Structures are given as structure tokens and as C-alpha cells.
């Protein structure tokens, strides 16, 4: 082979070798970045799961004089209350008289207390064992105060108040502050259908609810 031919062959081989090295290096870098991304995501999930476990509080179920279904959570709370009644854990189901909005006042929409009552009746709770308390209640603290007043008049000593996972901390703190250990309070945390404690960050609802409840809890601790 002539010198010119050798130089020509070398000039072709070197760029190809350089491109091959570059491609292999790029692929290796992508593999490292992908592995790092997977590891970071796995770590992120572990951190988010741990955050929920640290935040969520839930009291064990035990027999009580009554169960109170606070406002909100129509898809969960009255169903849990009816189940406690069916199991014989409680003898009374209590519903707060939530303040009616304008549509409810016009009779266009069913009131919150009536909606809860209908769910309970449909699930087999007798009307005689469903009672209401308070009047025109606007928030969790007002519900807690009205429940305390009802409990004092009725002479009961224990109440179950179920709520969802992320609101349990704020509700339990509020109830214990209002009742001041005069009545045994249990706050079991219910798991919604839209998300669980081990995957809440994958649901827009879970993200919103967790964020809102942290802010509400801090607000309640600051204000009350």
C-alpha cells in the first residue's frame, strides 16, 4: 500500500473511531442519568410516603356512646358511622346542623344534614338513633364546640369522630382542645377511594388535600 493510501485509510478510520467512542460515551452517560433518575424518583416516593406516615394520626376503634359525622366527606363519613352502628360500637349517630348556603335555603339543593341523614337511613340506621346538634355551624371548631355542649347535656362520655387521612390531625387537636379530656374522643382516619397514604402524591386530589390540611392545621394552632 502506498503512503497516500495509508494516510487516506487512517483518515477514514480515525473519525469513525471517534464517533464510535462518542456514541458509546453518550449512551453510557444516558444510562447513568436514567439510573440516577430512577433512584431519585424512588427516593422521592419514599420521602413522600414517610411524610404522610408522620402526618397522619388515627385512633383505634372502641365502643363509644355516639359517633359524630362532621360536615364534609359525604362519600366517607356517614358510611363509616353507619358501619360503626351496625357493628354495635355506637348507639347514636350525631349530625351537625351546618349553615345552609343560598341554594339550600331556596330548596334547590338538599342540605348537608339531610344528605347525611338519608345516607344513614338507607344504610339501616333507625331515624330514632339519629340526632342533630348545633345551629348554623360554619367550621370545624364551631362543630366541636356544639358537640361538646350536646355531650354535656346528654351526659355521654365517649364519641367517635371519623374523618379522612390528612384532616385527622387538625380535627383531633381541635376536639381535645375543646373537650379538655372531659369526654373520651376517638378520631379514626378514613382512607378515601381517590388516594391512599402510600400513593397520595399520584392523585391531584391527594396533593391538594394534603397541602390544604397542613395550612389549616397551622392556622388553627396559630389562631386558637
PADREN-341287 format. One record per residue (C-alpha): z, y, x; residue number from 1. Coordinates in steps of 0.001 Angstrom, whole numbers, plus 524288, in hexadecimal, padded with zeros to 5 digits. Layout:
     c3     c2     c1   nr
      Z      Y      X  NUM
...
//
This chain:
     c3     c2     c1   nr
  80000  80000  80000    1
  7FC9F  80D53  8052A    2
  8069B  817FF  80751    3
  80109  81FC2  7FC00    4
  80223  8142E  7F2DA    5
  81030  811A8  7F6E8    6
  813B5  81FD4  7F49D    7
  80D27  81F69  7E749    8
  81477  812F2  7E365    9
  82158  818BC  7E80E   10
  81F15  8251C  7E034   11
  81D11  81CF0  7D3E7   12
  828BF  813FF  7D64D   13
  832A2  81ECC  7D90F   14
  830E5  82633  7CC16   15
  8317D  8198D  7C48C   16
  83DD7  8159D  7CBD8   17
  843D0  8230B  7C93A   18
  84082  8223E  7BAC7   19
  84637  81494  7BA01   20
  852DA  8191C  7C05E   21
  85377  824DD  7B756   22
  85162  81C8B  7AB3E   23
  85BAB  812BB  7AF5D   24
  86529  81DB2  7B25C   25
  86297  82440  7A558   26
  864A0  8177E  79E17   27
  8712C  8150E  7A585   28
  875ED  822CB  7A247   29
  872AE  820E8  793F0   30
  879FA  81404  793FD   31
  885E8  81A92  79A05   32
  88558  825BD  79034   33
  883DC  81C35  784F0   34
  88F6E  81441  789A3   35
  8976F  820AD  78B44   36
  89392  8250A  77D97   37
  897A0  8181A  777C1   38
  8A481  81894  77F06   39
  8A6ED  826A7  77AC3   40
  8A3DE  8234E  76C9C   41
  8ACC4  81778  76CF7   42
  8B781  81FCD  772D7   43
  8B511  82A50  768A3   44
  8B69A  82081  75DB2   45
  8C328  81B7C  763B3   46
  8C883  82961  7648D   47
  8C4AF  82CA0  7568D   48
  8CA94  81FF2  751AD   49
  8D722  822DE  7590C   50
  8D781  830AB  75378   51
  8D729  82B33  745AC   52
  8E19A  8211C  748A5   53
  8EA84  82BAD  74E04   54
  8E817  834A1  74259   55
  8E900  82B06  7371C   56
  8F65F  827E1  731A5   57
  8F8C2  81DF1  726F8   58
  90553  8193A  720C3   59
  90713  80AF1  71D08   60
  906DE  807C5  70E9E   61
  91388  8044D  707E8   62
  9183C  80460  6F9C1   63
  91AB4  81228  6F498   64
  91E37  818D1  6E7E3   65
  910E2  81F47  6E681   66
  903E7  8223D  6ECE2   67
  8FE6C  83007  6ECAF   68
  8EFC6  8326A  6ECDC   69
  8EDE9  83FD6  6F2FF   70
  8E1B2  847E9  6F064   71
  8D515  843CD  6F6F0   72
  8D0C1  8365D  6FB1C   73
  8CCC0  83226  6ED7B   74
  8C536  826AB  6F32F   75
  8D128  82157  6FA4F   76
  8DE82  82632  6F632   77
  8DF0B  8221E  6E7D9   78
  8D94D  814F3  6EB83   79
  8E40A  812E1  6F591   80
  8EE5E  8173B  6EBB5   81
  8E93A  80DAC  6E185   82
  8E9BC  802C0  6EB92   83
  8F7DB  805F1  6EF0C   84
  8FB34  805A9  6E096   85
  8F436  7F8A6  6DEB7   86
  8FBA7  7F2E1  6EA38   87
  90887  7F729  6E452   88
  90BBF  80088  6EF58   89
  90D82  80C04  6E5EC   90
  910AA  80E04  6D796   91
  90B31  81BBD  6D5E8   92
  8FEC8  822D0  6D9FE   93
  90014  8318B  6DB44   94
  8F4F2  83B55  6DA4F   95
  8F5F7  849AA  6DE54   96
  8F0E4  853F3  6D4F5   97
  8E6BB  859F6  6DDE5   98
  8E228  8678C  6DA43   99
  8D580  866BD  6D276  100
  8C948  86D83  6D74A  101
  8C0AA  87591  6CE27  102
  8B7BD  86A3D  6CA9B  103
  8C38E  861E3  6C72D  104
  8C955  86CE8  6BF25  105
  8BCB5  86D81  6B759  106
  8BD32  85EE8  6B528  107
  8B060  85CBA  6BC55  108
  8B6E2  8547B  6C6C3  109
  8C225  84AFC  6C587  110
  8CED1  84FBA  6CB92  111
  8D3C0  84927  6D7D5  112
  8DFE1  843CA  6D11F  113
  8D7CB  83E41  6C5F9  114
  8CE33  837DE  6CF62  115
  8D96E  83150  6D68A  116
  8DF96  82D2B  6C9B4  117
  8D2FF  826BA  6C528  118
  8D191  81F42  6D1D7  119
  8DF8D  81A5B  6D0A9  120
  8DDEE  8166E  6C26A  121
  8D143  80F5F  6C56C  122
  8D808  807FB  6D060  123
  8E2BE  8035B  6C73D  124
  8EDDE  80D09  6C90A  125
  8F429  80F6B  6BBA4  126
  8F419  81D75  6B6B9  127
  902DB  81C94  6B4F1  128
  9047F  81AD8  6C3A9  129
  8FC1B  82684  6C76C  130
  90305  833AB  6C859  131
  8FF1B  8412D  6CCE7  132
  906D8  84B26  6D48E  133
  9058B  85979  6D812  134
  8FC80  863C2  6D256  135
  8F087  86A8D  6D7D4  136
  8F2E5  864F4  6E571  137
  8E9F3  86A74  6EFF0  138
  8EC9C  86334  6FCA1  139
  8F3DC  85800  7031B  140
  90055  85FA7  70538  141
  90123  863AE  6F6EE  142
  8FEEE  85589  6F305  143
  909DF  8512B  6FC11  144
  91358  85B27  6F679  145
  90FDA  8576E  6E87F  146
  91193  8490A  6EBC9  147
  91EEB  84BCA  6F19F  148
  9230F  85307  6E550  149
  91E44  847D7  6DCCD  150
  92557  83DDC  6E541  151
  93213  84559  6E43E  152
  9311D  84610  6D572  153
  92D44  837C3  6D43A  154
  93774  83320  6DDE7  155
  92E07  82AE0  6E5D6  156
  930AE  8271C  6F3DF  157
  92395  822D4  6F986  158
  91554  826D6  6F822  159
  9088A  821FC  6FDE3  160
  8FE18  82C58  70027  161
  8F15C  8264C  7050A  162
  8E713  82E77  70BD4  163
  8DB9A  82CE8  71517  164
  8DC73  82A02  72398  165
  8DBCD  8379C  72952  166
  8E3A0  83EF0  71EF7  167
  8EF55  835BE  71FD9  168
  8F5C0  83D2F  72B10  169
  8F5A3  84A56  72402  170
  8F9C6  84480  71702  171
  90504  83CC8  71CD0  172
  909F9  8488B  7246D  173
  9095D  850FF  7182C  174
  9105B  8471D  70F8F  175
  91B38  844B2  7194C  176
  91D1E  8534E  71AEB  177
  91DCE  8559F  70C37  178
  92619  849D1  708B6  179
  92F0C  84AD4  71486  180
  9324E  83C36  71415  181
  937A5  83CFD  70630  182
  92D3B  83352  701C2  183
  926FE  8285B  70980  184
  918C4  82C11  70B94  185
  90DF0  822B1  70F8C  186
  90054  82787  7130E  187
  8F6E3  81C2E  71500  188
  8E9E2  82011  71B15  189
  8DDE8  81B80  71383  190
  8D113  81854  71A41  191
  8C566  81EC2  71377  192
  8B8BB  8176D  71147  193
  8B0CE  82179  718F8  194
  8B7D2  81F6D  725F4  195
  8C2AE  817F1  72CB9  196
  8CC60  81B78  73736  197
  8C414  81451  74154  198
  8B70D  81ADE  73E14  199
  8BA60  827E6  7378F  200
  8B21B  82FD5  7412C  201
  8A5B7  82903  73C85  202
  8A738  82EB6  72EE9  203
  8A4E2  83D34  72BF4  204
  8AFAD  83C41  721D8  205
  8B902  83669  72BBB  206
  8B62F  8412F  73585  207
  8B82A  84BEA  72B75  208
  8C483  8461E  7258E  209
  8CB1F  843B1  732B3  210
  8C7F8  85172  7376E  211
  8CC95  857A7  72ABA  212
  8D926  84FEC  72A5B  213
  8DCDE  853B4  73831  214
  8DB12  86200  73476  215
  8E293  8605C  727B2  216
  8EDCC  8598C  72E89  217
  8EEED  86457  738A3  218
  8EE5B  86E7D  72DD8  219
  8F927  867C1  72618  220
  901D3  86684  7320E  221
  8FFCB  874DD  73539  222
  90186  87A1C  72762  223
  90C5D  87158  7223F  224
//
